[in-house]
Amino acid sequence: MLMLMDLFQSVIVLGDQPTIAIIAGGPGTGKSTLVNQIKKPLEEKGGRFVEGKFVNFHQPDVVLTAALDTFFGILFDKSRDNPKQMMLLRWRIHDAIGSGSDALLNIIPNLQKLMTMGDEHNPSSHSTRGYNTSKRRGDIGIRMKYLLVKLIGALSHRSHPLVLFLDDLQWADAMTLDVIRMIMTDPDIEHFLFIGCYRDSEVGLAHPLTSSLNDIQNQGTNVITIKLGQIEKECVNSLVSDALCLPPSLCVRLSTVVHRKTGGIMLFVLKFLKSLNEEGLLWFSMSSRRWEFDLNRIKVREISDDVVVHMTNQMNRLSKRMQAKLKCCACLGPCFDTEILRKAIRETDFNINSFLESSLEDGFFQHIVDDRYKWAHDQVQQAAYDSCCRMIFLSSRDNWNISFEYFIEKSFSRTDSFCKQRIIPSTSWLQDIGKSVSDGVG
């Protein structure tokens, strides 16, 4: 944490040379949680935070533009609060990317909204009519890379430093890695910090990410690697002590068992403690007015060494209806908003606010801003994803064809083209599964 904050101070506050902070570790070791710690001090400095996440087999070439689109969507919603600041930003962006930037605006619709804000008298300006956005998203050439670099440069300056965070870089595509290289070696970009996370167990010396980072470093850019792993017994004991409001000496026996069963993986530790409470093995005693636990039963309590299996078991304890809704959310990608979720569910008696509140409380989701949410961890989404895959394989061909076509075609009107663009890439894997089901039963 201290190393990341030092980088934040030197690059963001002082405007030193742009630096890459790479956080490596296994799933559940707290990589994303560590990055989230700089959001508050960044906001206090008037900074901006753009974040994206790669998902295995899910169109990696759209991650960066989707992250920027989400960022500009949030910025556009706040534009009424400070119109002068938005006008200054529009000028900076226009000066950076020029007037011949329709292709960039077409793949970042919310940037187009921001740039044409107040130009209702000229609806033809930057029109996307007849433009195949989905095709262009996967066909980003040299000029498009150049425009993305200049856009990042326009967003980052002394009064509004910028952090770009991309998670799960082990699944990044060559185009995104090249854009990162171009950003980090551009001499005009200041007050900018790039943070990337990846699973070190999936990245070797021959991996494209390794080669890309070496190239960036050879061009004079600082690449700082922070490795996260299992937390020590003492750290688990401190965590348990803080959670239970008990002296550390009274938590040693419990924390030792917790550490042994979870392997010191932060995500496991937190979920294991929560499950102990739910199963009555860890409880608050009204008589003693303190937390107590049944150590003997905890010692024989089984826990999966696979976080996906562990989270699946937790989901299986929920109601069938709750499970179905979580599976649907898993199909919407790592991030989603309430509008898309409501159209995907299509149940008149579905209380979306109650569902989201319950899911947040159970630790499945995290609230981003306004009506946008994300999965608390990619392994949590993976658990729901795998469960959904099994459900589809067990379905009949006819039921599959009806449900998928109804979901994609009937849930969205012709005017909801942007919603379709956001859902169909996230659910492209469903088409392959559906084809496998059809082939298998046909």
C-alpha positions, 0 to 999 in steps of 0.5 A: 500500500505504501509503495502504491501511495508513493507512486501516486504522490510522485506521479499524480501530485508532483507530475513526475514521469509517467509510471506503470504500477503492475500488481501481480498475484493470484485470484483473491489476493486483494489486487483490486482492493489495493488499487481501490485505496487510491480512489479517495485521495485521487478524488481529493486532488480533483483527479479522474479514475478510468477502470476496465477489466478483461474477461477471458474469451470476451472481446478484449479489444473493446475493454479500453474503449468501454472503460472510457465510455463508462467514464465519459457517461459518468462525467456527462451525468455530472456535467450540469454541476460544473458546466464551465469545467466541462467546457474547458475539458471539451476544448482540451479534447477537441484540441487533442483529437482534432475535428476528424475524429468521428471514428473515435466518437463512434466507438465511445458514444458517451464521449460523443454526447459530451462533445456535442452537448449544447449542439442540438441545433446541428444534429448532423455533427458527428452523426453515427448514422449508418456506422457499424460501431460493433465492426469498428470496435474490433478494427482499431488501426494506427490512427485510432491508437493515436487518437486514444493516446491523445485523448488520455493526454487531454484528460490528464493534467495538473488540476485533474490528474488521471489514473487508468486501471486495467484489471486481468491484463493476462487476457489483454489483446495486442492492440490494448498493450500497444496503446498502453506502450504508446501512452507511457512513452508519449512525452506530452502526457503528465500527471498520469499513472497506469495501474495494471493487475494480472495473475502471475500464475498465468503469465510467463516469460513468453507471455505477450504482457511480459514482452510488452512490459519489457519493451516499455521499460527499455524505452525509459519508462519506470515499471514498478511491480508489486507482488501480492500473495498469501497474507501471514498468520499475524495479519490474519490474526489482526484482521480477525481481531479487528472484525470481532473487536477482541484483543489479538491474544484471544483470536490466535487460536481462531485465526490460526485455523482460519489461516490454515484453511484459507491458505491466507488468501484474503478473499477466502478469509473474509468469505470463510468468516462470513460463512462461519457466522451464517452457520452458527459457528461464530456468533455474538453472545448477548450474555458475555457481550462479545463474539464467541466461536466453536473452535472444535467444529470450525476445525472439522469444517470443510472449505474448498481450495477452489474459490469458484467452488467455494462461491458456488456453494455459497450461491447454492444456499440462496433461493432459486429465484435469487440464483437465477437473477445472479446467473443473469447478471453474470451474463451481462459482463463484469459491470452492468447498470440497472437499466440493462438488468431490468430489461434482461430480467423482464419480470413485472414483480421483480424488485430490482432495488431489493435484489441489488441491496441483498446482493451488495450485503452478501458481497456479490456486487459492489456499487460503482456510481449512480445506477452502475454496479460491478461484481465484487470479484471476477471469481464471484462472477465466474461462479455464477457464470459456470452455474449458468453454463451448466444450466444451459447445457441441461436445457433442451434445444428448443427452450434454449433457442427461444430464451436466447432470441427472446432475451436479445431481440425482444428485450431491446427495441430498435432504439436501444442499439447501444444497450445491445452493443453492451450486452451482445459482446458480454454474452457472445460466449452464450452463442457458442454454448447454444450452438454446442447444445443444439449440435449435441441434441440435434 
